[in-house]
Amino acid sequence: MSYTKVDYADVEPVGGGLHFLREPLDCDQLGISVLDCEPNWSGKPHNHADEQQEEVYILVEGTATITVDGDDIPLAAGEAIRVDADSDRQIHTGDAPSQFVIAGAP
């Protein structure tokens, strides 16, 4: 088949509102996720140095700040940020619910 289709809401979330879509979409290299966040939520600090996977975070709705290697980068809905694999990152949301689309690949 030349395509795979899935509704992210049909994919069981992990760790709250994180929906990993790589396997349901049968992706070989690209990881794609939807992250639904409660107001004033903070994710765990992490990096992807072991997998050498850079990531792009697109804030679909809400407001958020992503801390990258100690620098706080504010995001508004519609803005995107790419983060190197070896950079530490952590998401902090604002006073309203927020939604991200996150894409990553080596």
C-alpha positions in Angstrom: 0.0 0.0 0.0 1.3 3.5 -0.8 -0.1 5.2 2.2 -1.2 4.6 5.8 -3.9 6.6 7.6 -4.7 6.9 11.3 -6.6 9.2 13.7 -4.2 10.2 16.5 -7.1 10.1 19.0 -7.4 6.4 18.2 -3.8 5.7 19.3 -3.5 5.0 23.0 -1.5 7.8 24.7 1.6 7.2 26.8 2.6 9.3 29.7 -0.7 11.3 29.6 -1.4 13.0 26.3 1.5 11.8 24.2 0.4 9.9 21.1 3.3 8.1 19.3 2.3 7.6 15.6 5.4 6.1 14.1 4.3 2.4 14.4 0.6 3.0 13.6 1.6 4.8 10.4 4.3 2.2 9.6 7.0 4.9 9.4 10.6 3.6 8.7 12.6 6.6 9.8 10.3 9.5 10.8 8.8 9.6 14.3 5.7 11.7 14.6 3.7 12.4 17.7 0.8 14.6 19.0 1.2 15.9 22.5 -1.9 17.3 24.2 -0.9 19.2 27.4 -2.8 20.5 30.3 -2.3 24.1 31.5 0.9 24.8 33.4 2.4 21.4 32.5 6.1 20.6 32.3 7.6 17.7 30.5 10.7 15.8 31.6 14.1 17.2 30.5 15.6 14.9 27.9 17.7 14.6 24.7 18.0 12.1 21.9 21.8 11.9 21.6 21.7 8.1 21.8 19.4 7.8 18.7 21.0 10.9 17.0 17.4 12.1 16.4 16.8 15.8 15.8 13.2 16.9 16.6 10.9 19.6 15.3 8.2 20.9 17.7 5.2 22.7 16.2 2.9 24.4 18.7 -0.6 24.0 17.2 -2.5 25.8 20.0 -1.8 27.4 23.3 1.4 29.0 24.5 4.6 27.3 25.7 8.2 27.7 26.4 10.8 25.2 25.4 14.1 25.2 27.4 16.9 24.2 25.1 20.4 23.8 26.8 19.3 26.3 29.5 17.8 28.9 27.1 14.1 29.6 27.4 12.4 29.9 23.9 8.8 31.1 24.0 6.4 29.7 21.4 3.0 31.0 20.2 0.5 28.9 18.2 1.9 28.3 14.7 5.5 28.6 15.6 8.0 25.8 15.2 11.5 25.0 16.6 14.1 22.4 15.6 16.3 21.0 18.4 19.6 19.1 17.8 19.7 15.5 19.0 22.3 16.1 21.7 20.6 19.3 23.1 18.7 19.0 26.3 15.1 20.1 26.0 12.0 20.5 28.2 8.5 21.8 27.4 6.6 24.1 29.8 3.0 25.1 28.8 1.2 28.3 29.6 -2.2 29.0 31.4 -4.3 27.3 28.7 -4.3 23.8 27.2 -1.7 23.3 24.5 -1.1 21.0 21.6 2.1 20.1 19.8 3.0 18.1 16.8 6.5 16.6 17.2 8.5 15.1 14.3 11.9 13.5 14.7 14.3 11.6 12.5 18.0 10.6 12.5 
